[in-house]
Amino acid sequence: MKAKTYYRFIPILLGLIAFAYFYVYRIVFLNNNYFYKNNVQAKIIRVYNYENKSLQFYYSDDYCITTTDTKNDTLQVGDSISKNANAGDFNIFKKDSFGKYKFYKSYKIE
């Protein structure tokens, strides 16, 4: 009789596994793959802080840069990023007091 109660949880467990798999594939793999393989010349349009565990800096509606450095001193809304296709680093430009973008820092993707 106890075996029947365990069988009820199998669809829920399979659903959670499928959700986790597609989340990791869609959010993590496709995002990283797109960022690495394409030229990116964009401004940061929004920043999400997930419970002080990671920061996501969106440069389009679908794609972002994710970091676990939650000091929030690297990128801000309005900063510009520049990256060449198939390159392992990108540059950050910040606006100065005159409204012009100046080179701020270069980051290496690991």
N, C-alpha and C positions, 0 to 999 in steps of 0.2 A: 504494500500500500504506500510506503514512503517513496518508492521509485517513481510512482505516478506524479507525485508533487514536484519532484525534481525536473521531470520532463516539461512542465509548464514554464520553467525558466529558460529553457533552451532558446526559444525564439527571441526572448529579450536579450539574452547574452549574444546571440548572433547579430542582432540589430545593433548592439553597442559596438561590437567588433567591426562591423561594416561601416558604421558612422566614424569610428576612430580612424580606420584605414583611409576612407575618402577624405576626411579632414586633413590628415597628414599629407596625403597625396596632393590635394588641391591647394591647401594653404602653404605648406612648407616646400614641397618639391617643385611644383610649377612656379611658385613665386621666385625661388632661388634660381631655377633654371632660366626664367625670363630675364632676371636681373643680370646674370652672368653673360648670357649670349647676345644681349642687345645693347645698342648705344642708349644711354640715358642722359638726357639734358632736360631736367625738370626742376620745379620748385616743390618744396614740402608743403602739402595742402592740409594735412591734419596729423596729429600725434595722439596715439592711444597708449595709455599706461595700464597694464594689466596687473593690478594688485601689487605694484612695486616689484614685480618679478621679471617683466620684460617691457620694452618699449617698441612700438611699431610706428615708423615714420612713413606715411603714405605719400607717394609722389604721383599717383594716379588713383582712380577710384578702385582699381583692383590689385595694384601691386604696392609693396612696401619694403622697407628695410627694417629688419628686426634685430634688436640688441638686448642683451641682458644687463647692460650697463645702465642702471636706472637713476644715475645722478642727474640725468636730463640736462647735461651741459654741452652736449654735442650738436644736435640738430634742433631747430625750432621751425615753427610755421613761417614760411617766407624764405627760408634758406634755399639756395640753389645747389643741386648736385650735378656732377658731370662725370660720365664714365664711358669708356670705349668698349666696343663689343669684345667679348672673350678676354677681357682684362680682369686681373685680380685686385684692382684698386680703384678708388673713386675719389674725386676732389669735392670739397665743400667750399662754397662761396657765401659770405655773409654781407649784408648791406652795411655800408658805413653811414656816417652822419649826413652825407651828401646824397644818399639814395643810390649810390653806385655799388655794384658787387665787387668785393675784394676777396682774393684767395685767403681761406682761413686754415684749412688743414687737409691732409691727404690720409686716407684710410686704406688699409690693406685687408682684403677679404681672405679669411682663413678657412 
